[in-house]
Amino acid sequence: YADIKMENGKSKGCGVVKFESPEVAERACRMMNGMKLSGREIDVRIDRNA
């Protein structure tokens, strides 16, 4: 599940992804944090309040 935050039909530059387990979420964060997406470096982290 992914929820991309939108405003006036455009991405706000953030989103939320729900994973099947905390272990899978941690692995995805390690793999994706700092990668480039559409020419921009992305910041991926666990939302501890979710």
mmCIF entry with sequence, helices, sheets and N, C-alpha, C, O atoms, coordinates in Angstrom:
data_MODEL
# 
_entry.id   MODEL 
# 
_entity.id                         1 
_entity.type                       polymer 
_entity.pdbx_number_of_molecules   1 
# 
_entity_poly.entity_id                      1 
_entity_poly.type                           'polypeptide(L)' 
_entity_poly.nstd_linkage                   no 
_entity_poly.nstd_monomer                   no 
_entity_poly.pdbx_seq_one_letter_code       YADIKMENGKSKGCGVVKFESPEVAERACRMMNGMKLSGREIDVRIDRNA 
_entity_poly.pdbx_seq_one_letter_code_can   YADIKMENGKSKGCGVVKFESPEVAERACRMMNGMKLSGREIDVRIDRNA 
_entity_poly.pdbx_strand_id                 A 
# 
loop_
_entity_poly_seq.entity_id 
_entity_poly_seq.num 
_entity_poly_seq.mon_id 
_entity_poly_seq.hetero 
1 1  TYR n 
1 2  ALA n 
1 3  ASP n 
1 4  ILE n 
1 5  LYS n 
1 6  MET n 
1 7  GLU n 
1 8  ASN n 
1 9  GLY n 
1 10 LYS n 
1 11 SER n 
1 12 LYS n 
1 13 GLY n 
1 14 CYS n 
1 15 GLY n 
1 16 VAL n 
1 17 VAL n 
1 18 LYS n 
1 19 PHE n 
1 20 GLU n 
1 21 SER n 
1 22 PRO n 
1 23 GLU n 
1 24 VAL n 
1 25 ALA n 
1 26 GLU n 
1 27 ARG n 
1 28 ALA n 
1 29 CYS n 
1 30 ARG n 
1 31 MET n 
1 32 MET n 
1 33 ASN n 
1 34 GLY n 
1 35 MET n 
1 36 LYS n 
1 37 LEU n 
1 38 SER n 
1 39 GLY n 
1 40 ARG n 
1 41 GLU n 
1 42 ILE n 
1 43 ASP n 
1 44 VAL n 
1 45 ARG n 
1 46 ILE n 
1 47 ASP n 
1 48 ARG n 
1 49 ASN n 
1 50 ALA n 
# 
_struct_asym.id          A 
_struct_asym.entity_id   1 
# 
_struct_conf.conf_type_id            HELX_P 
_struct_conf.id                      HELX_P1 
_struct_conf.pdbx_PDB_helix_id       AA1 
_struct_conf.beg_label_comp_id       PRO 
_struct_conf.beg_label_asym_id       A 
_struct_conf.beg_label_seq_id        22 
_struct_conf.pdbx_beg_PDB_ins_code   ? 
_struct_conf.end_label_comp_id       MET 
_struct_conf.end_label_asym_id       A 
_struct_conf.end_label_seq_id        32 
_struct_conf.pdbx_end_PDB_ins_code   ? 
_struct_conf.beg_auth_comp_id        PRO 
_struct_conf.beg_auth_asym_id        A 
_struct_conf.beg_auth_seq_id         22 
_struct_conf.end_auth_comp_id        MET 
_struct_conf.end_auth_asym_id        A 
_struct_conf.end_auth_seq_id         32 
_struct_conf.pdbx_PDB_helix_class    1 
_struct_conf.details                 ? 
_struct_conf.pdbx_PDB_helix_length   11 
# 
_struct_conf_type.id          HELX_P 
_struct_conf_type.criteria    ? 
_struct_conf_type.reference   ? 
# 
loop_
_struct_sheet.id 
_struct_sheet.type 
_struct_sheet.number_strands 
_struct_sheet.details 
AA1 ? 2 ? 
AA2 ? 2 ? 
# 
loop_
_struct_sheet_order.sheet_id 
_struct_sheet_order.range_id_1 
_struct_sheet_order.range_id_2 
_struct_sheet_order.offset 
_struct_sheet_order.sense 
AA1 1 2 ? anti-parallel 
AA2 1 2 ? anti-parallel 
# 
loop_
_struct_sheet_range.sheet_id 
_struct_sheet_range.id 
_struct_sheet_range.beg_label_comp_id 
_struct_sheet_range.beg_label_asym_id 
_struct_sheet_range.beg_label_seq_id 
_struct_sheet_range.pdbx_beg_PDB_ins_code 
_struct_sheet_range.end_label_comp_id 
_struct_sheet_range.end_label_asym_id 
_struct_sheet_range.end_label_seq_id 
_struct_sheet_range.pdbx_end_PDB_ins_code 
_struct_sheet_range.beg_auth_comp_id 
_struct_sheet_range.beg_auth_asym_id 
_struct_sheet_range.beg_auth_seq_id 
_struct_sheet_range.end_auth_comp_id 
_struct_sheet_range.end_auth_asym_id 
_struct_sheet_range.end_auth_seq_id 
AA1 1 ALA A 2  ? GLU A 7  ? ALA A 2  GLU A 7  
AA1 2 LYS A 10 ? VAL A 17 ? LYS A 10 VAL A 17 
AA2 1 LYS A 36 ? LEU A 37 ? LYS A 36 LEU A 37 
AA2 2 ARG A 40 ? GLU A 41 ? ARG A 40 GLU A 41 
# 
loop_
_atom_site.group_PDB 
_atom_site.id 
_atom_site.type_symbol 
_atom_site.label_atom_id 
_atom_site.label_alt_id 
_atom_site.label_comp_id 
_atom_site.label_asym_id 
_atom_site.label_entity_id 
_atom_site.label_seq_id 
_atom_site.pdbx_PDB_ins_code 
_atom_site.Cartn_x 
_atom_site.Cartn_y 
_atom_site.Cartn_z 
_atom_site.occupancy 
_atom_site.B_iso_or_equiv 
_atom_site.pdbx_formal_charge 
_atom_site.auth_seq_id 
_atom_site.auth_comp_id 
_atom_site.auth_asym_id 
_atom_site.auth_atom_id 
_atom_site.pdbx_PDB_model_num 
ATOM 1   N N  . TYR A 1 1  ? 0.842  -1.169 0.000   1.00 0.00 ? 1  TYR A N  1 
ATOM 2   C CA . TYR A 1 1  ? 0.000  0.000  0.000   1.00 0.00 ? 1  TYR A CA 1 
ATOM 3   C C  . TYR A 1 1  ? 0.889  1.233  0.000   1.00 0.00 ? 1  TYR A C  1 
ATOM 4   O O  . TYR A 1 1  ? 1.839  1.319  0.777   1.00 0.00 ? 1  TYR A O  1 
ATOM 5   N N  . ALA A 1 2  ? 0.584  2.178  -0.862  1.00 0.00 ? 2  ALA A N  1 
ATOM 6   C CA . ALA A 1 2  ? 1.326  3.446  -0.900  1.00 0.00 ? 2  ALA A CA 1 
ATOM 7   C C  . ALA A 1 2  ? 0.337  4.595  -1.002  1.00 0.00 ? 2  ALA A C  1 
ATOM 8   O O  . ALA A 1 2  ? -0.622 4.529  -1.771  1.00 0.00 ? 2  ALA A O  1 
ATOM 9   N N  . ASP A 1 3  ? 0.566  5.639  -0.232  1.00 0.00 ? 3  ASP A N  1 
ATOM 10  C CA . ASP A 1 3  ? -0.270 6.840  -0.242  1.00 0.00 ? 3  ASP A CA 1 
ATOM 11  C C  . ASP A 1 3  ? 0.636  8.017  -0.573  1.00 0.00 ? 3  ASP A C  1 
ATOM 12  O O  . ASP A 1 3  ? 1.433  8.450  0.259   1.00 0.00 ? 3  ASP A O  1 
ATOM 13  N N  . ILE A 1 4  ? 0.510  8.534  -1.795  1.00 0.00 ? 4  ILE A N  1 
ATOM 14  C CA . ILE A 1 4  ? 1.310  9.678  -2.230  1.00 0.00 ? 4  ILE A CA 1 
ATOM 15  C C  . ILE A 1 4  ? 0.532  10.944 -1.907  1.00 0.00 ? 4  ILE A C  1 
ATOM 16  O O  . ILE A 1 4  ? -0.609 11.101 -2.344  1.00 0.00 ? 4  ILE A O  1 
ATOM 17  N N  . LYS A 1 5  ? 1.130  11.836 -1.157  1.00 0.00 ? 5  LYS A N  1 
ATOM 18  C CA . LYS A 1 5  ? 0.462  13.069 -0.740  1.00 0.00 ? 5  LYS A CA 1 
ATOM 19  C C  . LYS A 1 5  ? 0.357  14.029 -1.922  1.00 0.00 ? 5  LYS A C  1 
ATOM 20  O O  . LYS A 1 5  ? 1.360  14.362 -2.554  1.00 0.00 ? 5  LYS A O  1 
ATOM 21  N N  . MET A 1 6  ? -0.869 14.470 -2.216  1.00 0.00 ? 6  MET A N  1 
ATOM 22  C CA . MET A 1 6  ? -1.132 15.339 -3.363  1.00 0.00 ? 6  MET A CA 1 
ATOM 23  C C  . MET A 1 6  ? -1.771 16.648 -2.908  1.00 0.00 ? 6  MET A C  1 
ATOM 24  O O  . MET A 1 6  ? -2.465 16.706 -1.893  1.00 0.00 ? 6  MET A O  1 
ATOM 25  N N  . GLU A 1 7  ? -1.514 17.696 -3.690  1.00 0.00 ? 7  GLU A N  1 
ATOM 26  C CA . GLU A 1 7  ? -2.143 18.992 -3.460  1.00 0.00 ? 7  GLU A CA 1 
ATOM 27  C C  . GLU A 1 7  ? -2.389 19.617 -4.823  1.00 0.00 ? 7  GLU A C  1 
ATOM 28  O O  . GLU A 1 7  ? -1.457 19.806 -5.604  1.00 0.00 ? 7  GLU A O  1 
ATOM 29  N N  . ASN A 1 8  ? -3.637 19.935 -5.103  1.00 0.00 ? 8  ASN A N  1 
ATOM 30  C CA . ASN A 1 8  ? -4.013 20.520 -6.398  1.00 0.00 ? 8  ASN A CA 1 
ATOM 31  C C  . ASN A 1 8  ? -3.553 19.660 -7.571  1.00 0.00 ? 8  ASN A C  1 
ATOM 32  O O  . ASN A 1 8  ? -3.125 20.183 -8.600  1.00 0.00 ? 8  ASN A O  1 
ATOM 33  N N  . GLY A 1 9  ? -3.643 18.332 -7.412  1.00 0.00 ? 9  GLY A N  1 
ATOM 34  C CA . GLY A 1 9  ? -3.284 17.421 -8.487  1.00 0.00 ? 9  GLY A CA 1 
ATOM 35  C C  . GLY A 1 9  ? -1.803 17.171 -8.667  1.00 0.00 ? 9  GLY A C  1 
ATOM 36  O O  . GLY A 1 9  ? -1.415 16.454 -9.589  1.00 0.00 ? 9  GLY A O  1 
ATOM 37  N N  . LYS A 1 10 ? -0.957 17.740 -7.813  1.00 0.00 ? 10 LYS A N  1 
ATOM 38  C CA . LYS A 1 10 ? 0.494  17.558 -7.913  1.00 0.00 ? 10 LYS A CA 1 
ATOM 39  C C  . LYS A 1 10 ? 1.028  16.918 -6.632  1.00 0.00 ? 10 LYS A C  1 
ATOM 40  O O  . LYS A 1 10 ? 0.493  17.126 -5.543  1.00 0.00 ? 10 LYS A O  1 
ATOM 41  N N  . SER A 1 11 ? 2.092  16.137 -6.789  1.00 0.00 ? 11 SER A N  1 
ATOM 42  C CA . SER A 1 11 ? 2.723  15.510 -5.639  1.00 0.00 ? 11 SER A CA 1 
ATOM 43  C C  . SER A 1 11 ? 3.315  16.568 -4.711  1.00 0.00 ? 11 SER A C  1 
ATOM 44  O O  . SER A 1 11 ? 3.938  17.529 -5.163  1.00 0.00 ? 11 SER A O  1 
ATOM 45  N N  . LYS A 1 12 ? 3.110  16.376 -3.402  1.00 0.00 ? 12 LYS A N  1 
ATOM 46  C CA . LYS A 1 12 ? 3.716  17.276 -2.416  1.00 0.00 ? 12 LYS A CA 1 
ATOM 47  C C  . LYS A 1 12 ? 5.160  16.865 -2.121  1.00 0.00 ? 12 LYS A C  1 
ATOM 48  O O  . LYS A 1 12 ? 5.848  17.514 -1.334  1.00 0.00 ? 12 LYS A O  1 
ATOM 49  N N  . GLY A 1 13 ? 5.608  15.790 -2.755  1.00 0.00 ? 13 GLY A N  1 
ATOM 50  C CA . GLY A 1 13 ? 6.989  15.343 -2.563  1.00 0.00 ? 13 GLY A CA 1 
ATOM 51  C C  . GLY A 1 13 ? 7.163  14.389 -1.407  1.00 0.00 ? 13 GLY A C  1 
ATOM 52  O O  . GLY A 1 13 ? 8.284  14.148 -0.959  1.00 0.00 ? 13 GLY A O  1 
ATOM 53  N N  . CYS A 1 14 ? 6.051  13.836 -0.912  1.00 0.00 ? 14 CYS A N  1 
ATOM 54  C CA . CYS A 1 14 ? 6.162  12.865 0.173   1.00 0.00 ? 14 CYS A CA 1 
ATOM 55  C C  . CYS A 1 14 ? 5.055  11.828 0.042   1.00 0.00 ? 14 CYS A C  1 
ATOM 56  O O  . CYS A 1 14 ? 4.065  12.031 -0.662  1.00 0.00 ? 14 CYS A O  1 
ATOM 57  N N  . GLY A 1 15 ? 5.244  10.734 0.724   1.00 0.00 ? 15 GLY A N  1 
ATOM 58  C CA . GLY A 1 15 ? 4.249  9.676  0.690   1.00 0.00 ? 15 GLY A CA 1 
ATOM 59  C C  . GLY A 1 15 ? 4.470  8.713  1.834   1.00 0.00 ? 15 GLY A C  1 
ATOM 60  O O  . GLY A 1 15 ? 5.454  8.809  2.569   1.00 0.00 ? 15 GLY A O  1 
ATOM 61  N N  . VAL A 1 16 ? 3.539  7.782  1.976   1.00 0.00 ? 16 VAL A N  1 
ATOM 62  C CA . VAL A 1 16 ? 3.598  6.776  3.030   1.00 0.00 ? 16 VAL A CA 1 
ATOM 63  C C  . VAL A 1 16 ? 3.439  5.409  2.373   1.00 0.00 ? 16 VAL A C  1 
ATOM 64  O O  . VAL A 1 16 ? 2.554  5.211  1.541   1.00 0.00 ? 16 VAL A O  1 
ATOM 65  N N  . VAL A 1 17 ? 4.299  4.471  2.751   1.00 0.00 ? 17 VAL A N  1 
ATOM 66  C CA . VAL A 1 17 ? 4.221  3.105  2.237   1.00 0.00 ? 17 VAL A CA 1 
ATOM 67  C C  . VAL A 1 17 ? 4.027  2.175  3.419   1.00 0.00 ? 17 VAL A C  1 
ATOM 68  O O  . VAL A 1 17 ? 4.728  2.286  4.424   1.00 0.00 ? 17 VAL A O  1 
ATOM 69  N N  . LYS A 1 18 ? 3.074  1.253  3.301   1.00 0.00 ? 18 LYS A N  1 
ATOM 70  C CA . LYS A 1 18 ? 2.821  0.269  4.357   1.00 0.00 ? 18 LYS A CA 1 
ATOM 71  C C  . LYS A 1 18 ? 3.385  -1.074 3.905   1.00 0.00 ? 18 LYS A C  1 
ATOM 72  O O  . LYS A 1 18 ? 3.110  -1.525 2.793   1.00 0.00 ? 18 LYS A O  1 
ATOM 73  N N  . PHE A 1 19 ? 4.181  -1.716 4.776   1.00 0.00 ? 19 PHE A N  1 
ATOM 74  C CA . PHE A 1 19 ? 4.821  -2.985 4.463   1.00 0.00 ? 19 PHE A CA 1 
ATOM 75  C C  . PHE A 1 19 ? 4.186  -4.112 5.257   1.00 0.00 ? 19 PHE A C  1 
ATOM 76  O O  . PHE A 1 19 ? 3.462  -3.877 6.224   1.00 0.00 ? 19 PHE A O  1 
ATOM 77  N N  . GLU A 1 20 ? 4.468  -5.344 4.836   1.00 0.00 ? 20 GLU A N  1 
ATOM 78  C CA . GLU A 1 20 ? 3.864  -6.507 5.475   1.00 0.00 ? 20 GLU A CA 1 
ATOM 79  C C  . GLU A 1 20 ? 4.435  -6.793 6.860   1.00 0.00 ? 20 GLU A C  1 
ATOM 80  O O  . GLU A 1 20 ? 3.791  -7.462 7.669   1.00 0.00 ? 20 GLU A O  1 
ATOM 81  N N  . SER A 1 21 ? 5.640  -6.289 7.141   1.00 0.00 ? 21 SER A N  1 
ATOM 82  C CA . SER A 1 21 ? 6.243  -6.521 8.458   1.00 0.00 ? 21 SER A CA 1 
ATOM 83  C C  . SER A 1 21 ? 7.266  -5.431 8.745   1.00 0.00 ? 21 SER A C  1 
ATOM 84  O O  . SER A 1 21 ? 7.750  -4.775 7.823   1.00 0.00 ? 21 SER A O  1 
ATOM 85  N N  . PRO A 1 22 ? 7.600  -5.231 10.021  1.00 0.00 ? 22 PRO A N  1 
ATOM 86  C CA . PRO A 1 22 ? 8.633  -4.247 10.371  1.00 0.00 ? 22 PRO A CA 1 
ATOM 87  C C  . PRO A 1 22 ? 9.987  -4.582 9.750   1.00 0.00 ? 22 PRO A C  1 
ATOM 88  O O  . PRO A 1 22 ? 10.739 -3.680 9.381   1.00 0.00 ? 22 PRO A O  1 
ATOM 89  N N  . GLU A 1 23 ? 10.300 -5.871 9.632   1.00 0.00 ? 23 GLU A N  1 
ATOM 90  C CA . GLU A 1 23 ? 11.581 -6.274 9.059   1.00 0.00 ? 23 GLU A CA 1 
ATOM 91  C C  . GLU A 1 23 ? 11.681 -5.876 7.583   1.00 0.00 ? 23 GLU A C  1 
ATOM 92  O O  . GLU A 1 23 ? 12.726 -5.414 7.126   1.00 0.00 ? 23 GLU A O  1 
ATOM 93  N N  . VAL A 1 24 ? 10.595 -6.059 6.852   1.00 0.00 ? 24 VAL A N  1 
ATOM 94  C CA . VAL A 1 24 ? 10.579 -5.687 5.434   1.00 0.00 ? 24 VAL A CA 1 
ATOM 95  C C  . VAL A 1 24 ? 10.687 -4.173 5.296   1.00 0.00 ? 24 VAL A C  1 
ATOM 96  O O  . VAL A 1 24 ? 11.365 -3.679 4.395   1.00 0.00 ? 24 VAL A O  1 
ATOM 97  N N  . ALA A 1 25 ? 10.025 -3.435 6.180   1.00 0.00 ? 25 ALA A N  1 
ATOM 98  C CA . ALA A 1 25 ? 10.093 -1.968 6.146   1.00 0.00 ? 25 ALA A CA 1 
ATOM 99  C C  . ALA A 1 25 ? 11.518 -1.488 6.414   1.00 0.00 ? 25 ALA A C  1 
ATOM 100 O O  . ALA A 1 25 ? 12.008 -0.594 5.726   1.00 0.00 ? 25 ALA A O  1 
ATOM 101 N N  . GLU A 1 26 ? 12.182 -2.074 7.405   1.00 0.00 ? 26 GLU A N  1 
ATOM 102 C CA . GLU A 1 26 ? 13.566 -1.697 7.726   1.00 0.00 ? 26 GLU A CA 1 
ATOM 103 C C  . GLU A 1 26 ? 14.489 -1.966 6.541   1.00 0.00 ? 26 GLU A C  1 
ATOM 104 O O  . GLU A 1 26 ? 15.342 -1.140 6.215   1.00 0.00 ? 26 GLU A O  1 
ATOM 105 N N  . ARG A 1 27 ? 14.320 -3.117 5.900   1.00 0.00 ? 27 ARG A N  1 
ATOM 106 C CA . ARG A 1 27 ? 15.158 -3.471 4.749   1.00 0.00 ? 27 ARG A CA 1 
ATOM 107 C C  . ARG A 1 27 ? 14.932 -2.492 3.600   1.00 0.00 ? 27 ARG A C  1 
ATOM 108 O O  . ARG A 1 27 ? 15.887 -2.053 2.960   1.00 0.00 ? 27 ARG A O  1 
ATOM 109 N N  . ALA A 1 28 ? 13.677 -2.151 3.339   1.00 0.00 ? 28 ALA A N  1 
ATOM 110 C CA . ALA A 1 28 ? 13.366 -1.200 2.265   1.00 0.00 ? 28 ALA A CA 1 
ATOM 111 C C  . ALA A 1 28 ? 13.989 0.165  2.552   1.00 0.00 ? 28 ALA A C  1 
ATOM 112 O O  . ALA A 1 28 ? 14.512 0.813  1.645   1.00 0.00 ? 28 ALA A O  1 
ATOM 113 N N  . CYS A 1 29 ? 13.935 0.599  3.803   1.00 0.00 ? 29 CYS A N  1 
ATOM 114 C CA . CYS A 1 29 ? 14.533 1.889  4.173   1.00 0.00 ? 29 CYS A CA 1 
ATOM 115 C C  . CYS A 1 29 ? 16.032 1.882  3.926   1.00 0.00 ? 29 CYS A C  1 
ATOM 116 O O  . CYS A 1 29 ? 16.579 2.835  3.370   1.00 0.00 ? 29 CYS A O  1 
ATOM 117 N N  . ARG A 1 30 ? 16.696 0.811  4.337   1.00 0.00 ? 30 ARG A N  1 
ATOM 118 C CA . ARG A 1 30 ? 18.148 0.721  4.125   1.00 0.00 ? 30 ARG A CA 1 
ATOM 119 C C  . ARG A 1 30 ? 18.491 0.727  2.639   1.00 0.00 ? 30 ARG A C  1 
ATOM 120 O O  . ARG A 1 30 ? 19.470 1.350  2.228   1.00 0.00 ? 30 ARG A O  1 
ATOM 121 N N  . MET A 1 31 ? 17.690 0.037  1.837   1.00 0.00 ? 31 MET A N  1 
ATOM 122 C CA . MET A 1 31 ? 17.972 -0.070 0.405   1.00 0.00 ? 31 MET A CA 1 
ATOM 123 C C  . MET A 1 31 ? 17.670 1.221  -0.349  1.00 0.00 ? 31 MET A C  1 
ATOM 124 O O  . MET A 1 31 ? 18.400 1.577  -1.274  1.00 0.00 ? 31 MET A O  1 
ATOM 125 N N  . MET A 1 32 ? 16.606 1.926  0.032   1.00 0.00 ? 32 MET A N  1 
ATOM 126 C CA . MET A 1 32 ? 16.126 3.057  -0.756  1.00 0.00 ? 32 MET A CA 1 
ATOM 127 C C  . MET A 1 32 ? 16.616 4.415  -0.276  1.00 0.00 ? 32 MET A C  1 
ATOM 128 O O  . MET A 1 32 ? 16.680 5.351  -1.073  1.00 0.00 ? 32 MET A O  1 
ATOM 129 N N  . ASN A 1 33 ? 16.962 4.554  0.989   1.00 0.00 ? 33 ASN A N  1 
ATOM 130 C CA . ASN A 1 33 ? 17.369 5.849  1.516   1.00 0.00 ? 33 ASN A CA 1 
ATOM 131 C C  . ASN A 1 33 ? 18.605 6.361  0.780   1.00 0.00 ? 33 ASN A C  1 
ATOM 132 O O  . ASN A 1 33 ? 19.606 5.654  0.661   1.00 0.00 ? 33 ASN A O  1 
ATOM 133 N N  . GLY A 1 34 ? 18.526 7.575  0.298   1.00 0.00 ? 34 GLY A N  1 
ATOM 134 C CA . GLY A 1 34 ? 19.643 8.199  -0.396  1.00 0.00 ? 34 GLY A CA 1 
ATOM 135 C C  . GLY A 1 34 ? 19.678 7.947  -1.897  1.00 0.00 ? 34 GLY A C  1 
ATOM 136 O O  . GLY A 1 34 ? 20.505 8.526  -2.603  1.00 0.00 ? 34 GLY A O  1 
ATOM 137 N N  . MET A 1 35 ? 18.788 7.088  -2.392  1.00 0.00 ? 35 MET A N  1 
ATOM 138 C CA . MET A 1 35 ? 18.750 6.825  -3.837  1.00 0.00 ? 35 MET A CA 1 
ATOM 139 C C  . MET A 1 35 ? 18.185 8.032  -4.571  1.00 0.00 ? 35 MET A C  1 
ATOM 140 O O  . MET A 1 35 ? 17.539 8.891  -3.972  1.00 0.00 ? 35 MET A O  1 
ATOM 141 N N  . LYS A 1 36 ? 18.436 8.085  -5.867  1.00 0.00 ? 36 LYS A N  1 
ATOM 142 C CA . LYS A 1 36 ? 17.896 9.168  -6.691  1.00 0.00 ? 36 LYS A CA 1 
ATOM 143 C C  . LYS A 1 36 ? 16.609 8.701  -7.353  1.00 0.00 ? 36 LYS A C  1 
ATOM 144 O O  . LYS A 1 36 ? 16.538 7.594  -7.886  1.00 0.00 ? 36 LYS A O  1 
ATOM 145 N N  . LEU A 1 37 ? 15.601 9.551  -7.314  1.00 0.00 ? 37 LEU A N  1 
ATOM 146 C CA . LEU A 1 37 ? 14.310 9.301  -7.944  1.00 0.00 ? 37 LEU A CA 1 
ATOM 147 C C  . LEU A 1 37 ? 13.954 10.546 -8.729  1.00 0.00 ? 37 LEU A C  1 
ATOM 148 O O  . LEU A 1 37 ? 13.802 11.627 -8.160  1.00 0.00 ? 37 LEU A O  1 
ATOM 149 N N  . SER A 1 38 ? 13.823 10.397 -10.019 1.00 0.00 ? 38 SER A N  1 
ATOM 150 C CA . SER A 1 38 ? 13.548 11.543 -10.904 1.00 0.00 ? 38 SER A CA 1 
ATOM 151 C C  . SER A 1 38 ? 14.581 12.651 -10.702 1.00 0.00 ? 38 SER A C  1 
ATOM 152 O O  . SER A 1 38 ? 14.249 13.836 -10.728 1.00 0.00 ? 38 SER A O  1 
ATOM 153 N N  . GLY A 1 39 ? 15.835 12.250 -10.500 1.00 0.00 ? 39 GLY A N  1 
ATOM 154 C CA . GLY A 1 39 ? 16.916 13.219 -10.368 1.00 0.00 ? 39 GLY A CA 1 
ATOM 155 C C  . GLY A 1 39 ? 17.069 13.835 -8.989  1.00 0.00 ? 39 GLY A C  1 
ATOM 156 O O  . GLY A 1 39 ? 17.921 14.701 -8.789  1.00 0.00 ? 39 GLY A O  1 
ATOM 157 N N  . ARG A 1 40 ? 16.247 13.397 -8.027  1.00 0.00 ? 40 ARG A N  1 
ATOM 158 C CA . ARG A 1 40 ? 16.320 13.946 -6.663  1.00 0.00 ? 40 ARG A CA 1 
ATOM 159 C C  . ARG A 1 40 ? 16.652 12.842 -5.677  1.00 0.00 ? 40 ARG A C  1 
ATOM 160 O O  . ARG A 1 40 ? 16.125 11.734 -5.774  1.00 0.00 ? 40 ARG A O  1 
ATOM 161 N N  . GLU A 1 41 ? 17.539 13.150 -4.714  1.00 0.00 ? 41 GLU A N  1 
ATOM 162 C CA . GLU A 1 41 ? 17.868 12.183 -3.671  1.00 0.00 ? 41 GLU A CA 1 
ATOM 163 C C  . GLU A 1 41 ? 16.690 12.074 -2.713  1.00 0.00 ? 41 GLU A C  1 
ATOM 164 O O  . GLU A 1 41 ? 16.143 13.085 -2.270  1.00 0.00 ? 41 GLU A O  1 
ATOM 165 N N  . ILE A 1 42 ? 16.299 10.829 -2.395  1.00 0.00 ? 42 ILE A N  1 
ATOM 166 C CA . ILE A 1 42 ? 15.143 10.647 -1.516  1.00 0.00 ? 42 ILE A CA 1 
ATOM 167 C C  . ILE A 1 42 ? 15.581 10.304 -0.095  1.00 0.00 ? 42 ILE A C  1 
ATOM 168 O O  . ILE A 1 42 ? 16.614 9.671  0.123   1.00 0.00 ? 42 ILE A O  1 
ATOM 169 N N  . ASP A 1 43 ? 14.775 10.734 0.851   1.00 0.00 ? 43 ASP A N  1 
ATOM 170 C CA . ASP A 1 43 ? 14.971 10.477 2.276   1.00 0.00 ? 43 ASP A CA 1 
ATOM 171 C C  . ASP A 1 43 ? 13.891 9.488  2.687   1.00 0.00 ? 43 ASP A C  1 
ATOM 172 O O  . ASP A 1 43 ? 12.704 9.815  2.669   1.00 0.00 ? 43 ASP A O  1 
ATOM 173 N N  . VAL A 1 44 ? 14.299 8.278  3.059   1.00 0.00 ? 44 VAL A N  1 
ATOM 174 C CA . VAL A 1 44 ? 13.355 7.228  3.430   1.00 0.00 ? 44 VAL A CA 1 
ATOM 175 C C  . VAL A 1 44 ? 13.574 6.905  4.896   1.00 0.00 ? 44 VAL A C  1 
ATOM 176 O O  . VAL A 1 44 ? 14.699 6.642  5.319   1.00 0.00 ? 44 VAL A O  1 
ATOM 177 N N  . ARG A 1 45 ? 12.499 6.925  5.669   1.00 0.00 ? 45 ARG A N  1 
ATOM 178 C CA . ARG A 1 45 ? 12.619 6.628  7.099   1.00 0.00 ? 45 ARG A CA 1 
ATOM 179 C C  . ARG A 1 45 ? 11.333 6.009  7.627   1.00 0.00 ? 45 ARG A C  1 
ATOM 180 O O  . ARG A 1 45 ? 10.267 6.130  7.024   1.00 0.00 ? 45 ARG A O  1 
ATOM 181 N N  . ILE A 1 46 ? 11.463 5.346  8.762   1.00 0.00 ? 46 ILE A N  1 
ATOM 182 C CA . ILE A 1 46 ? 10.327 4.722  9.433   1.00 0.00 ? 46 ILE A CA 1 
ATOM 183 C C  . ILE A 1 46 ? 9.555  5.801  10.186  1.00 0.00 ? 46 ILE A C  1 
ATOM 184 O O  . ILE A 1 46 ? 10.143 6.602  10.913  1.00 0.00 ? 46 ILE A O  1 
ATOM 185 N N  . ASP A 1 47 ? 8.244  5.817  10.008  1.00 0.00 ? 47 ASP A N  1 
ATOM 186 C CA . ASP A 1 47 ? 7.384  6.732  10.759  1.00 0.00 ? 47 ASP A CA 1 
ATOM 187 C C  . ASP A 1 47 ? 6.992  6.025  12.048  1.00 0.00 ? 47 ASP A C  1 
ATOM 188 O O  . ASP A 1 47 ? 6.105  5.171  12.045  1.00 0.00 ? 47 ASP A O  1 
ATOM 189 N N  . ARG A 1 48 ? 7.626  6.365  13.114  1.00 0.00 ? 48 ARG A N  1 
ATOM 190 C CA . ARG A 1 48 ? 7.386  5.688  14.398  1.00 0.00 ? 48 ARG A CA 1 
ATOM 191 C C  . ARG A 1 48 ? 5.997  5.972  14.965  1.00 0.00 ? 48 ARG A C  1 
ATOM 192 O O  . ARG A 1 48 ? 5.554  5.272  15.875  1.00 0.00 ? 48 ARG A O  1 
ATOM 193 N N  . ASN A 1 49 ? 5.304  6.982  14.447  1.00 0.00 ? 49 ASN A N  1 
ATOM 194 C CA . ASN A 1 49 ? 3.963  7.320  14.933  1.00 0.00 ? 49 ASN A CA 1 
ATOM 195 C C  . ASN A 1 49 ? 2.861  6.611  14.157  1.00 0.00 ? 49 ASN A C  1 
ATOM 196 O O  . ASN A 1 49 ? 1.687  6.711  14.512  1.00 0.00 ? 49 ASN A O  1 
ATOM 197 N N  . ALA A 1 50 ? 3.228  5.908  13.114  1.00 0.00 ? 50 ALA A N  1 
ATOM 198 C CA . ALA A 1 50 ? 2.213  5.258  12.260  1.00 0.00 ? 50 ALA A CA 1 
ATOM 199 C C  . ALA A 1 50 ? 1.717  3.976  12.888  1.00 0.00 ? 50 ALA A C  1 
ATOM 200 O O  . ALA A 1 50 ? 0.865  3.297  12.316  1.00 0.00 ? 50 ALA A O  1 
# 
